[in-house]
Amino acid sequence: MILYIIMMLILLLVGLGSNSFEIKDQGDIYAPKDKVWATIIDFESYSEWNSQLEYLGGEVKPNGQIHLKLSADGADPYEFIQ
């Protein structure tokens, strides 16, 4: 379930770029808030399940900047900085 949330977060970040779209879903997470948050901000582990991820980093704080680079075979690379 945590992996699902992480994937949704990536899709949301990508969606905030030049092409906008909305994704909505709902589910229950049966884990402590601290563990869920730690999983969401564990950028180094994202590449373990996302083969298209070239880079994900930044500052997870109010007004912090997130930097995302995705690249898939046969597609133009995508870069998002927010």
C-alpha positions as CSV (number, residue, x, y, z in Angstrom):
1,M,0.0,0.0,0.0
2,I,2.8,2.4,0.8
3,L,4.4,1.7,-2.6
4,Y,1.0,2.6,-4.2
5,I,1.0,5.9,-2.4
6,I,4.5,6.6,-3.6
7,M,3.6,5.9,-7.1
8,M,0.6,8.2,-6.8
9,L,2.8,10.9,-5.4
10,I,5.2,10.6,-8.4
11,L,2.2,10.8,-10.8
12,L,1.0,13.8,-9.0
13,L,4.3,15.5,-9.3
14,V,4.5,14.7,-13.0
15,G,1.0,16.0,-13.4
16,L,1.9,19.4,-11.9
17,G,4.3,20.0,-14.9
18,S,3.4,21.5,-18.2
19,N,0.6,19.0,-18.8
20,S,-1.9,19.1,-16.1
21,F,-4.3,16.3,-15.1
22,E,-5.9,15.1,-11.9
23,I,-5.7,11.8,-10.2
24,K,-8.0,10.9,-7.3
25,D,-8.0,7.8,-5.2
26,Q,-8.8,6.8,-1.7
27,G,-7.6,4.0,0.6
28,D,-6.7,3.2,4.1
29,I,-3.1,2.8,5.3
30,Y,-2.6,0.8,8.4
31,A,0.8,2.1,9.4
32,P,2.0,4.8,11.8
33,K,2.1,8.3,10.2
34,D,5.9,8.5,10.8
35,K,6.5,5.3,8.8
36,V,4.3,6.4,5.9
37,W,6.0,9.8,5.7
38,A,9.5,8.3,5.9
39,T,8.6,6.0,3.0
40,I,7.3,8.9,0.9
41,I,10.4,11.0,1.4
42,D,12.9,8.1,1.0
43,F,13.8,9.3,-2.5
44,E,16.9,7.0,-2.7
45,S,14.6,3.9,-2.6
46,Y,12.3,5.0,-5.5
47,S,14.6,3.6,-8.1
48,E,14.1,0.1,-6.6
49,W,10.6,0.0,-8.0
50,N,10.7,2.7,-10.8
51,S,13.0,1.8,-13.7
52,Q,12.2,5.1,-15.4
53,L,13.5,7.3,-12.6
54,E,16.8,9.0,-13.3
55,Y,16.8,11.3,-10.4
56,L,14.5,12.4,-7.5
57,G,15.7,14.7,-4.9
58,G,15.2,18.1,-3.2
59,E,14.2,19.6,0.0
60,V,11.0,18.1,1.6
61,K,10.0,21.2,3.6
62,P,7.7,24.2,3.2
63,N,8.8,26.1,0.1
64,G,11.4,23.4,-0.6
65,Q,12.2,22.5,-4.2
66,I,11.7,19.0,-5.6
67,H,13.6,17.8,-8.7
68,L,12.4,14.8,-10.7
69,K,13.9,13.3,-13.9
70,L,12.2,10.4,-15.7
71,S,13.4,8.6,-18.8
72,A,11.7,5.7,-20.7
73,D,12.9,3.8,-23.7
74,G,11.4,5.4,-26.9
75,A,10.1,8.5,-25.1
76,D,11.5,12.0,-24.5
77,P,13.0,12.5,-21.1
78,Y,10.8,14.4,-18.6
79,E,12.2,16.8,-16.0
80,F,10.1,18.5,-13.3
81,I,11.4,21.1,-10.8
82,Q,8.9,22.6,-8.4
